[in-house]
Amino acid sequence: MDNVRVAICGKLDTAHAMLVKEGVKQIDSYSDALDLAYNIRSGEEYHLILVYSPQGEGLMDTEYSFGYGDNGQRCSVPVRLLNEPACHSALLELKSTVHGISKKIRETENSFS
């Protein structure tokens, strides 16, 4: 979980507490999406973006897509829309997602070793 980078946009205390409990150490908080988008375009890399969105909680398979690098290749970061406080099922899904991301990072690191 040490290598998982999460951005939180808006006030998501229950999700933040759950991430800390699961061992995620790299959590950046943003007050609005403009600051978040600016930092991503400036080189910040995240594995997951959480956005305060009471009406959007439960939507799946959303992502933030942007042009990246000299060749203009498209990159994307999964986005999870959450309410505050996040419902139990949303927190369980978030926990599963973060553990899946951590596993993929470890597998990628091991393949380069």
PyMOL commands that set and color helices and strands:
alter all, ss='L'
color gray80, all
select helices_A, chain A and resi 13-22+33-41+88-112
alter helices_A, ss='H'
color red, helices_A
select strands_A, chain A and resi 5-9+26-30+48-52+62-68+73-82
alter strands_A, ss='S'
color yellow, strands_A
deselect
rebuild
show_as cartoon
